[in-house]
Amino acid sequence: MKRDPQRPARVPKPLPAARSRAALGLAARAAEGRFALQLCEDCGAAQYPPRDACERCLSVTLKWRDVEPSGTLVAATTTRVTGEPHFRERGPTRSGIVALDAGPRAVAHLIDAAEPGDRVRLALKLDASGRAAVVAGAEPEGSFGADPRGRQVLIVDGRASSARALAAAFQAAGAARVWVGVAERWRTPAPFAGEAGVELVDLDVTDAKSVERLAQLMGDKVDILVNNLDHFRPDARRAVFEIHALGLMRLAAAFGPVMRARTNDAVRGSAAFVNVISAWALTASTEHPAYAAAQAAARSLSLALRAEGRASGLRVVDVLVGPMDDEWRQAIRPPKVAPAALATALIGALRAGVEEVVVGDVAKEIYAKWAEDPRLARQEGL
């Protein structure tokens, strides 16, 4: 379906002003798919909205903790006119006040026909500005996401062990079209040959012209870009950086601007730029230091890409994964991640609207240690 040329393209509108640092703590938890509030370490009172001191005892020892995401809808209203340009053309919207079982009352977006007195569940979601929004309803988990259904998807690395599982997962999720990038198809047999539903495209991330050529050809068609670059070669240190770090930089430079410009397309806007990154990016690997360093560079680039995408609403998702279960990692001891498990988690992250998901037991252990004490995690290494 093509956009009506007689109607102006929808351009990104200014988003609401930045909130306090305390309030941004909600966004940090929403990015992980958690429903967490500040709890006072002295009196135990849950805080909403986030603040610098407890509203009950004025203690400043407030810690973020997961709480029960349920409550009772106390009041509801419909907003038809707003002073915020970003929401002006998206109305009317329903919102309400929910008395949380955890104690405080919260203003929430209502995603269904809930009425005062109804029991509702709540979820923390990232809005188009990348800030936290409290949503409430019977099933709020699926709101604010980037469902692959009806989307057009580009999987960057067709030779990666994850490529086949990712393509199958997107097809099962109802993606309208799946492209898979392959470098030097003439040199070795191309993957997916003869398979229905997958279209191969020439893409070599080590060649800036190849990336730019593909972006010019189909950048205005890609709704979800999945950077699954995976070059695990212990002896090829230079190639590892060339592919994972500079390759991502080339992808971001070529596809980023056009995807950011298309997020508000009324027919089918771009939705997400997904980066599959090794959890070794968070710490050191004594056995594979160059690979871990290249992954750390890729994660840093992904963070920069996310910051650039905030103003437009383009979602940048990091999938932090443990060692993959493939032929290149035979010497690595288990547990390892099956490609199908990675694909399932990636689709789930898109639907849930989170910015970060951790896949695999090794990755979860690394992430937990890093979240508790990054310096200690770096000293410890894994």
C-alpha positions in Angstrom: 0.0 0.0 0.0 1.4 3.4 -1.0 1.0 6.7 0.7 -1.5 9.1 -0.9 0.6 11.7 -2.7 -2.1 14.3 -2.2 -1.7 14.2 1.5 1.3 15.7 3.3 3.7 13.2 5.0 3.5 13.3 8.7 6.7 14.6 10.2 7.9 14.0 13.8 6.3 16.5 16.2 8.1 17.9 19.3 7.9 15.5 22.2 7.1 16.5 25.8 9.8 18.2 27.7 12.4 16.2 29.6 11.5 15.0 33.1 13.5 14.9 36.3 16.3 12.5 36.8 14.3 10.6 39.4 11.4 10.2 36.9 13.8 8.8 34.3 14.3 5.9 36.6 10.9 4.7 35.5 12.1 4.7 31.9 15.2 2.6 32.9 12.9 -0.1 34.3 10.4 0.2 31.4 13.3 -0.5 29.0 13.8 -3.8 30.7 10.1 -4.7 30.8 9.8 -4.4 34.6 7.2 -2.7 36.7 9.1 -1.1 39.5 8.7 1.8 41.9 10.8 3.5 44.5 10.5 2.0 48.0 11.6 3.8 51.1 14.3 1.8 52.9 13.2 3.4 56.2 9.4 3.2 56.3 8.6 0.9 53.3 6.3 3.4 51.5 6.1 3.0 47.7 6.5 6.3 45.8 4.7 7.7 42.8 5.5 9.8 41.1 9.3 9.3 41.6 10.9 11.7 43.9 14.1 12.5 45.7 12.7 12.0 49.3 10.0 9.8 50.8 6.6 11.6 50.9 5.9 9.9 54.2 9.1 10.2 56.3 11.3 12.4 54.1 14.0 9.8 54.0 16.3 9.9 51.0 17.1 6.2 51.0 14.8 5.3 48.1 15.5 2.1 46.1 13.9 0.8 43.0 12.1 -2.5 43.5 9.6 -4.6 41.5 6.1 -4.3 42.9 2.8 -6.0 42.1 1.4 -4.4 38.9 -2.3 -4.4 39.8 -4.8 -2.0 41.3 -8.3 -0.5 41.1 -9.3 2.2 38.6 -10.6 5.1 40.7 -11.4 7.7 38.0 -11.2 8.0 34.2 -11.4 10.8 31.6 -11.1 11.3 27.9 -8.8 14.0 26.5 -9.9 15.4 23.2 -7.8 18.6 23.0 -4.2 18.9 24.2 -1.5 21.5 24.2 1.2 18.9 23.3 1.8 19.0 19.5 3.0 15.3 19.5 -0.4 14.1 20.9 -2.6 16.6 19.1 -3.2 14.4 16.1 -3.3 11.2 18.1 -6.4 11.9 20.2 -8.8 11.3 21.7 -7.0 9.4 24.5 -8.3 7.9 27.7 -6.5 8.2 31.0 -7.3 7.5 34.6 -6.2 7.3 38.2 -5.4 3.9 39.5 -5.1 3.0 43.2 -2.1 0.6 43.2 -2.2 -2.4 45.5 1.4 -1.3 46.4 0.0 1.9 48.0 0.2 5.1 45.9 -2.1 6.3 43.2 -0.8 6.7 39.6 -2.1 8.4 36.5 -2.2 5.8 33.7 -3.1 5.5 30.0 -6.2 3.3 29.7 -5.9 0.9 26.8 -9.4 -0.6 26.9 -12.9 0.3 28.2 -12.1 -0.1 31.9 -14.4 1.9 34.1 -14.0 3.3 37.6 -14.2 0.4 40.1 -12.7 -2.2 37.8 -9.6 -4.1 38.7 -6.8 -3.5 36.2 -3.2 -4.6 35.6 -0.5 -2.1 35.0 2.7 -2.0 32.9 5.5 0.4 32.4 6.1 1.1 28.7 8.3 3.4 26.7 6.5 6.0 24.8 7.6 7.5 21.5 10.0 9.8 23.3 11.7 6.9 25.1 10.3 7.9 28.5 8.1 5.8 30.8 4.4 5.7 30.4 2.1 3.8 32.9 -0.6 1.9 31.0 -3.5 0.1 32.6 -6.1 -2.4 31.4 -7.0 -6.0 31.2 -3.8 -6.9 29.2 -1.5 -3.9 29.1 1.7 -5.9 28.3 1.2 -5.7 24.5 0.7 -2.0 24.2 3.3 0.5 22.9 5.1 -2.3 21.1 6.4 -2.8 17.5 4.5 -5.9 16.5 6.2 -7.4 13.4 2.8 -8.3 11.9 2.5 -6.5 8.5 6.0 -5.1 8.8 8.9 -5.4 6.3 12.0 -6.7 7.9 15.7 -6.7 6.9 17.9 -9.3 8.5 21.5 -8.1 8.0 23.6 -11.2 8.1 22.3 -14.2 6.2 25.4 -16.3 7.0 25.0 -15.9 10.8 23.8 -19.0 12.7 20.8 -16.9 13.9 19.6 -15.9 10.4 17.4 -18.9 9.5 15.7 -18.9 12.9 15.1 -15.2 12.7 13.6 -15.4 9.3 11.3 -18.2 10.3 10.3 -16.3 13.5 9.4 -13.1 11.6 7.4 -15.1 9.0 5.5 -16.9 11.8 4.9 -13.5 13.4 3.1 -12.3 10.3 5.8 -10.1 8.7 4.7 -8.9 5.3 8.2 -9.3 3.8 11.6 -10.6 4.9 14.8 -9.6 3.3 18.1 -11.2 4.2 21.5 -9.7 3.5 24.3 -11.8 2.1 27.8 -10.8 1.2 29.6 -12.2 -1.8 26.8 -14.5 -3.0 29.0 -15.4 -6.0 31.8 -16.9 -3.9 30.0 -19.5 -1.8 26.5 -21.0 -1.9 24.0 -18.5 -0.7 21.8 -19.4 2.3 18.0 -19.7 1.9 18.4 -20.7 -1.7 15.0 -21.6 -3.1 13.2 -21.0 0.2 9.8 -19.4 -0.1 9.1 -16.1 1.7 12.7 -14.9 2.0 14.3 -12.5 -0.5 18.1 -12.3 -0.6 19.8 -8.9 -1.1 23.4 -8.0 -1.6 24.9 -6.6 1.6 28.5 -6.4 2.7 28.9 -4.4 5.9 32.6 -4.1 5.4 32.0 -2.1 2.1 30.5 1.3 2.7 29.2 1.5 -0.9 27.4 -1.8 -0.6 25.6 -0.5 2.5 24.8 2.8 1.0 23.6 1.2 -2.2 21.1 -1.0 -0.4 19.9 1.9 1.8 19.2 4.0 -1.3 17.4 1.0 -2.9 15.2 0.0 0.0 15.8 2.2 3.0 12.3 3.7 2.6 10.8 0.2 2.8 12.5 -1.3 5.8 10.3 -1.1 8.9 12.4 -3.3 11.2 16.2 -3.7 10.7 17.8 -6.6 12.6 21.6 -6.3 12.9 22.5 -9.9 13.7 26.2 -9.5 12.6 28.1 -12.4 14.0 31.8 -13.0 13.1 33.3 -15.1 15.9 36.8 -15.9 14.8 39.3 -15.9 17.7 42.3 -15.2 15.3 40.7 -12.5 13.1 40.9 -9.6 15.5 40.9 -6.9 12.8 37.9 -8.5 11.0 35.9 -8.7 14.2 36.2 -4.9 14.7 35.6 -4.2 11.0 32.3 -6.1 11.0 30.8 -5.6 14.5 31.9 -2.0 15.2 32.5 -0.3 11.8 29.8 -2.5 10.2 27.2 -1.2 12.6 28.4 2.3 12.1 27.9 2.0 8.4 24.4 0.5 8.9 23.5 3.3 11.3 24.8 6.0 9.0 23.0 4.7 5.9 19.7 3.4 7.3 19.3 5.5 10.5 18.3 8.9 8.9 15.7 7.5 6.6 14.2 5.2 9.3 14.0 8.1 11.7 12.3 10.2 9.0 9.6 7.5 8.4 8.5 6.8 12.0 5.4 9.0 11.5 4.4 7.6 8.1 0.6 7.2 8.2 0.6 4.1 6.0 3.5 2.1 7.4 6.1 3.8 9.4 9.5 2.4 10.4 9.5 0.9 13.9 12.8 -0.5 15.2 16.5 -0.9 14.7 17.5 -4.1 16.6 21.1 -5.0 17.5 22.1 -8.5 18.6 25.1 -8.0 20.9 27.1 -10.4 23.0 26.7 -10.0 26.7 30.5 -10.0 26.8 30.1 -6.3 25.9 29.4 -5.7 29.6 32.5 -7.3 30.9 35.8 -8.7 29.8 36.5 -12.1 28.3 40.0 -13.5 29.0 39.5 -16.1 26.3 38.1 -13.8 23.6 39.2 -10.3 24.4 39.1 -8.8 20.9 35.6 -10.1 20.3 34.4 -8.8 23.7 35.9 -5.4 22.9 34.3 -5.2 19.5 30.9 -6.1 21.2 31.5 -3.3 23.7 32.1 -0.9 20.8 28.9 -2.1 19.1 26.9 -1.6 22.3 28.2 2.0 22.7 27.2 2.7 19.1 23.8 1.3 19.8 23.4 3.6 22.7 24.3 6.6 20.5 21.9 5.4 17.8 19.1 5.2 20.5 19.9 8.8 21.6 19.6 10.0 18.0 16.3 8.2 17.6 14.6 9.6 20.6 13.3 12.7 18.9 11.7 10.7 16.1 10.4 7.8 18.1 12.5 5.2 16.3 13.0 2.4 18.8 16.5 0.9 19.2 16.5 -2.5 20.8 19.6 -4.3 22.3 19.4 -8.1 22.5 22.2 -9.1 24.8 22.9 -12.8 24.2 25.2 -15.5 25.6 27.4 -17.7 23.5 25.4 -19.1 20.5 25.1 -22.9 20.0 26.8 -23.1 16.6 29.8 -24.7 14.9 32.1 -21.7 15.6 31.7 -22.0 19.3 32.1 -25.7 19.8 35.0 -25.2 22.3 32.9 -23.0 24.6 31.4 -24.9 27.4 27.6 -24.8 27.8 25.1 -23.5 28.5 24.7 -21.9 25.1 21.8 -20.2 23.3 19.9 -22.0 20.5 19.2 -19.7 17.5 15.4 -20.4 17.9 15.6 -19.1 21.5 17.2 -15.9 20.4 14.6 -15.4 17.7 11.7 -16.0 20.1 13.2 -13.5 22.6 13.8 -10.9 19.9 10.2 -11.1 18.6 8.9 -10.9 22.2 11.0 -7.8 22.9 9.6 -6.0 19.8 6.0 -6.9 20.8 6.6 -5.8 24.4 8.2 -2.5 23.4 11.3 -2.9 25.5 14.7 -1.5 24.7 16.8 -4.3 26.2 16.4 -8.0 26.6 18.8 -10.6 27.9 18.9 -14.1 26.4 20.6 -17.1 27.8 21.8 -18.2 31.3 25.4 -16.9 30.7 24.1 -13.5 29.5 21.7 -13.3 32.5 24.5 -14.0 34.9 26.7 -11.4 33.3 23.9 -8.8 33.3 23.0 -9.4 36.9 26.5 -8.9 38.1 27.0 -5.9 35.9 23.7 -4.3 37.1 24.8 -4.9 40.7 28.3 -3.5 40.4 29.8 -2.7 37.0 33.4 -2.3 38.4 33.3 -5.6 40.1 31.9 -7.3 37.0 34.8 -5.9 34.9 37.3 -7.1 37.5 35.8 -10.5 37.7 35.3 -11.2 34.0 33.6 -14.2 32.5 
